Amino acid sequence: MDDGRVRRAGPADAAALVELRAAMFAAMGTDPGPPDAPWRAAALDWFGERLARPDRFAACVVDDPASGRVVSGAAAEVEQHTPNPWNPGGARAELFNVSSLPGSQGRGYARACVAEVLAWVREETTVGTVRLSATPPGFGIYRALGFTETRYPAMRLLLER
């Protein structure tokens, strides 16, 4: 990894996590909309609430060594689910918001953030399973960290509201 250092995100980083989320959507081909898009204010509140619960949520970020601006990050939230044969305790984490701002990709920042978030999951939670939705560019990172494809693909239903 280039000279950026990974650190645990705090409440002051909520806006940067929203910016990373917008960059993630753009990289996935989804227009995140303008800076005043309603989802951004809701996401800012959401991240602010989660960052205040360090036992259930962790985000790790990298600040650009030159500007000090957050340029990469990853997050995970612990959720309690029904116990099952491969996770008898039922606690699982969802890894998400893995993103680097344009111009900061390819430096190992996202991988370092994911590794740090996974260290938190292993060391500070009772989680038995970590899930994620991956895009093809991220497959190599996730496989190298031990993730495997599931037998059953994810599906979704978008409800019109």
C-alpha positions as CSV (number, residue, x, y, z in Angstrom):
1,M,0.0,0.0,0.0
2,D,1.2,3.5,-0.8
3,D,1.9,5.7,2.1
4,G,-1.7,6.1,3.3
5,R,-2.5,4.8,6.8
6,V,-5.7,2.9,7.7
7,R,-7.6,4.2,10.7
8,R,-10.9,3.6,12.3
9,A,-13.5,6.1,11.2
10,G,-15.1,8.3,13.8
11,P,-18.3,10.5,13.8
12,A,-16.5,13.3,12.0
13,D,-16.0,10.9,9.0
14,A,-19.7,10.4,8.3
15,A,-19.7,12.8,5.3
16,A,-16.6,11.2,3.8
17,L,-18.3,7.7,4.1
18,V,-21.3,9.2,2.1
19,E,-18.8,10.5,-0.5
20,L,-17.2,7.1,-0.8
21,R,-20.6,5.5,-1.1
22,A,-21.5,7.9,-4.0
23,A,-18.2,7.0,-5.7
24,M,-19.0,3.3,-5.2
25,F,-22.3,3.7,-6.9
26,A,-20.8,5.7,-9.8
27,A,-18.1,2.9,-10.3
28,M,-20.9,0.4,-10.4
29,G,-22.7,2.3,-13.2
30,T,-25.4,3.8,-11.0
31,D,-25.8,7.6,-11.0
32,P,-25.6,8.7,-7.4
33,G,-27.3,12.0,-8.3
34,P,-26.3,15.5,-7.2
35,P,-24.8,16.4,-3.9
36,D,-28.2,17.4,-2.6
37,A,-29.9,14.0,-3.5
38,P,-32.2,12.9,-0.7
39,W,-30.4,9.6,-0.2
40,R,-27.2,11.5,0.8
41,A,-28.8,13.2,3.8
42,A,-30.4,10.0,4.9
43,A,-27.0,8.2,4.5
44,L,-25.2,10.9,6.5
45,D,-27.7,10.4,9.4
46,W,-27.3,6.6,9.1
47,F,-23.5,6.6,9.2
48,G,-23.6,9.1,12.1
49,E,-25.9,6.7,14.1
50,R,-23.8,3.7,13.3
51,L,-20.4,5.3,14.1
52,A,-21.8,6.0,17.6
53,R,-22.2,2.2,18.0
54,P,-18.6,0.8,17.8
55,D,-19.6,-2.6,19.2
56,R,-21.9,-3.2,16.2
57,F,-20.4,-1.1,13.4
58,A,-16.9,-0.4,12.2
59,A,-15.6,1.6,9.2
60,C,-12.0,2.0,8.4
61,V,-10.6,4.7,6.1
62,V,-7.4,5.9,4.5
63,D,-6.5,9.6,4.4
64,D,-4.5,10.8,1.4
65,P,-1.0,11.5,2.7
66,A,-0.8,14.8,0.7
67,S,-4.2,16.3,1.3
68,G,-5.4,14.6,4.4
69,R,-8.8,13.9,2.6
70,V,-10.4,10.5,3.1
71,V,-9.9,8.6,-0.2
72,S,-10.8,5.0,0.6
73,G,-12.8,3.0,3.1
74,A,-14.8,-0.1,4.0
75,A,-17.4,-0.8,6.6
76,A,-19.1,-3.7,8.3
77,E,-22.2,-4.0,10.5
78,V,-23.0,-6.8,12.9
79,E,-26.5,-8.3,12.6
80,Q,-28.1,-11.1,14.5
81,H,-29.7,-13.7,12.3
82,T,-31.3,-17.1,12.9
83,P,-28.6,-19.7,13.9
84,N,-27.8,-22.2,11.2
85,P,-25.4,-25.2,10.7
86,W,-22.4,-23.0,9.6
87,N,-23.1,-20.2,12.0
88,P,-24.6,-21.6,15.2
89,G,-24.5,-18.3,17.1
90,G,-26.3,-16.5,14.2
91,A,-24.2,-13.3,14.4
92,R,-23.0,-12.2,11.0
93,A,-21.5,-9.1,9.5
94,E,-22.2,-7.4,6.3
95,L,-19.1,-5.9,4.6
96,F,-20.0,-3.0,2.4
97,N,-19.1,0.5,1.2
98,V,-15.7,-0.7,0.0
99,S,-14.6,2.1,-2.3
100,S,-11.8,4.4,-3.3
101,L,-12.2,7.8,-4.8
102,P,-11.2,8.3,-8.5
103,G,-7.5,8.8,-8.6
104,S,-6.9,6.7,-5.5
105,Q,-7.5,3.2,-6.9
106,G,-4.8,0.7,-7.3
107,R,-2.8,1.7,-4.3
108,G,-4.0,-1.1,-2.0
109,Y,-6.1,1.3,0.1
110,A,-9.4,-0.6,-0.2
111,R,-7.8,-3.9,0.5
112,A,-6.1,-2.5,3.6
113,C,-9.4,-1.1,4.8
114,V,-11.2,-4.4,4.3
115,A,-8.4,-6.3,6.1
116,E,-8.7,-3.9,9.1
117,V,-12.5,-4.2,9.2
118,L,-12.2,-8.0,9.1
119,A,-9.6,-7.8,12.0
120,W,-12.3,-5.9,14.0
121,V,-14.9,-8.5,13.1
122,R,-12.5,-11.4,14.2
123,E,-11.2,-9.8,17.3
124,E,-14.1,-7.8,18.8
125,T,-17.3,-9.5,17.7
126,T,-18.9,-13.0,17.9
127,V,-19.6,-13.0,14.2
128,G,-19.5,-16.4,12.5
129,T,-20.1,-15.3,8.9
130,V,-19.2,-12.2,6.8
131,R,-21.2,-11.5,3.8
132,L,-20.7,-9.0,0.9
133,S,-21.9,-8.2,-2.5
134,A,-19.0,-7.9,-4.8
135,T,-18.3,-6.4,-8.2
136,P,-15.9,-8.2,-10.6
137,P,-13.1,-5.7,-9.9
138,G,-13.2,-6.7,-6.2
139,F,-13.2,-10.4,-6.6
140,G,-9.4,-10.8,-6.4
141,I,-9.3,-8.8,-3.2
142,Y,-12.0,-10.8,-1.6
143,R,-10.8,-14.2,-2.7
144,A,-7.3,-13.3,-1.4
145,L,-8.9,-12.5,2.0
146,G,-10.7,-15.9,2.1
147,F,-14.1,-15.1,0.7
148,T,-15.8,-17.7,-1.6
149,E,-18.8,-17.5,-3.9
150,T,-22.0,-18.8,-2.4
151,R,-23.9,-21.6,-3.9
152,Y,-27.0,-19.5,-4.3
153,P,-26.9,-16.1,-6.0
154,A,-28.3,-13.1,-4.2
155,M,-31.6,-11.7,-5.5
156,R,-33.6,-8.6,-4.7
157,L,-37.0,-7.1,-5.0
158,L,-37.2,-3.3,-5.2
159,L,-40.5,-2.1,-3.7
160,E,-42.0,1.0,-5.2
161,R,-42.7,3.6,-2.5
